[in-house]
Amino acid sequence: MNVRIVCPLSFTAGIHYNGELQMNNYTVKLFILTNSLDGTINNIALDRIKYFVYREMDSTIFINHKEEEQCRLYLDANIKITTIPEEPIDQLVGIMLFNKLTAIVEDRLIIDEIEISSGLGDGIVYIHSQEENVDDLPIPEWWSTSDLAHCDAAFLDDDEYITLANMTIWRDLELQWPDEAEPEVGNTVVFADFKLLDETK
C-alpha cells in the first residue's frame, strides 16, 4: 500500500541579493507519496533528501548565476554556492528543491508538492507542484541530475570538476539502492587456460 507522508525540513543559507549577502532561515515541507512497498528503499530515499538539504543546502549561498564575478569570489573563498537562473527568491528556491529532490530519489518516492517559507520572506508560504507550468524558467542541467551537484559546472575548475557515476556517489555514502549494491568479493582464485602464441608448441 502506498503511503502519504509529510517531510518537514529546515536549514539556514545565505542569499546574495541586490549586491548584499544576507543569511536566511528556510522552512520546507515535502508532501510525498511512497512508490515502493520496500521500507528500505523508502528510508534510503528519505535519507538522500535529508543529506542533500542538511549537508549541501545548509550554509550555501543562493545566487543568480548571472553574477559571475561574485560567484567566483565566493568559490575562491571556499564558500559553497547554489546558482539560481534568476534572483534567489523563496519561490525559485522551492522550485529548484522540488526538481532536484525529485531527481535524487529517482522515482522511488513521488514528491507531489513542496511548501517553502523563510524569515526574510516574512513567513509567506510558496507552494509548487508538478501541475504548475515553469516553461518560462530556464532550468539548469544540474536540477535534473541525481547527484549532489548544486552549482553550474561553468563556475568550477576543470581539474576540480570530476563527473562520477551517480551510483558511485551514493554508494560512497552508503545510500545506494539495494539492487545497486556491490557484489561481495570472495577468496576464490580463478585459473585461466592461456594458449601459447605459437600453437605448434
Secondary structure, 3 states (H helix, E strand, C coil): CCCEEEEEEEEEEEEEECCEEEEEEEEEEEEEEECCCCHHHHHHHHHHHHHHHHHHHCCCEEEECCCHHHHHHHHHCCCCEEEECCCCCHHHHHHHHHHHHHHHHCCCEEEEEEEEEECCCCCCCEEEECCCCCCCCCCCHHHHCCCCCCCCHHHCCCCCCCCCCHHHHHHHCCCCCHHHCCCCCCCCCCCCCCCCCCCCC
